[in-house]
Amino acid sequence: MDITKKIPVHIGLFGHIDSGKTAIAEVLSEIISTAGIDAHPQSKERGITIDIGFTSFILNDYLITLVDGPGHADLIKISASSVEIIDCALIVIDINKGPQVQTGEHIIMVESLGISKIIVILNKIDLFSGNINDEIEKTRNFFKTTSYGSNIPVYPVSAKTNTGFKELKHGILDIINSIELKRDTGGDVIIPVDHHFPIKGIGAVLTGTLLSGKLRLNQNLDILPIKSSGRVKSIQIFHQNVDSAKAGDRIGINVKGVDVNKIYRGCYATNNPDAFEYCDVIEINVNNNKLFKPKTHFGTQVHITIGMLTTVGNIYPYYEEDRKRIQFTVSNKENGFNALMILKEKVLIRKEKTIMLISRLDLPPTALRILGSAKIFKIHKDPPLFYKYKVKKGTIKNPEHSQGIICTGLAQSVIGAKKIVDKKLEHPFTRVLNTFGTKGNVIVGIETNEMEVKKGDPVYLKELRSFHLKKI
């Protein structure tokens, strides 16, 4: 079989730990890659998936790659890194336990990053004694709260007894046929490196999904950000040697002249280094998740997943007023917001695809930790100027003086009082009209003389102050 004649499709496997994702991948899969089912040594030791696994099977005209990420709460950032390369998702639920915390977290993650098509798999029906149709209905009701709605395909299966997989494959085919697979074969060669290893006598081997462009034998590639380069000596698609590969293919490449020890997940192989920026200060528009409960304060530490890499940074929400960035705090009532992000380390960012996932992995795994997704709209060398309101509180000292309403506490001296003359005040007062005396008192205006002002009433002066943020 010529594997290059099949249409590549990438399907992510998500779900709570022990829901049986990897067992489902084993039943479906016909081809196991080098980074296949629980290939990491610690996976076997701990009995859980701890890294991304890649397996494949043929379905009609399609070569389907299953991307199996960890379900464990501590490893969510590894699962998040797989979302960049998938076309749709399988959400696996243990039918005996129903949706669990990481089920919800994975759904929000997939939803936030724009994966519009999902299939729900209710696994372990061999252990289930209840009514399966009732459980399917409960599952549909659970998904009502998401953008996917209740009209989702749900398939009950048992990976242990190989039950229900014929129907599941039909469902997968239906979903794939409904997706408009857009592959940028004419663009730059972009390969996010997900695994890398040396082979004795051959050299450095990199694996990844070709996101755009066409790759050919003997083509030169740059490995960023380590600034290494080499010639492509061989290309494989699931163990088959090929002369070329196109956008959408999952490939392994042997690159001559590259030091594999310098490569890490988060590197990219490309024929155009100018398609990337290497930066640590970015301005973003955040699509926040309404189910995320904590407030996002100015300077909150967050985890940012960009492509295959997750790093730490601080987020600084702001709103614009007269073209000034003014700091504020975000609640889950906000319907999107702008923010500056300062990262702990410089990261490689694709200029044309800049969506990222923002998480709070410092929160307990019993909470939903996905803050939302974001798009980059500007990259900075240094943090731009910010503003904040400083509120001064004064009190009415004499509301009936012949010269006007006397206020104390807004300034501490005559010099300070002169500086705030003409400054706007909060309702019901208008502005500072003049100084009064030698102790920093001022005369304040009121919106209407018909309003009653009493001694001791508060007076608020909000002043806009500029400041610079520092890099972490």
Order of alpha helices (4+ residues) and beta strands (2+ residues): beta-alpha-beta-alpha-beta-beta-alpha-beta-alpha-beta-alpha-beta-alpha-beta-beta-beta-beta-beta-beta-beta-beta-beta-beta-beta-beta-beta-beta-beta-beta-beta-beta-alpha-beta-beta-beta
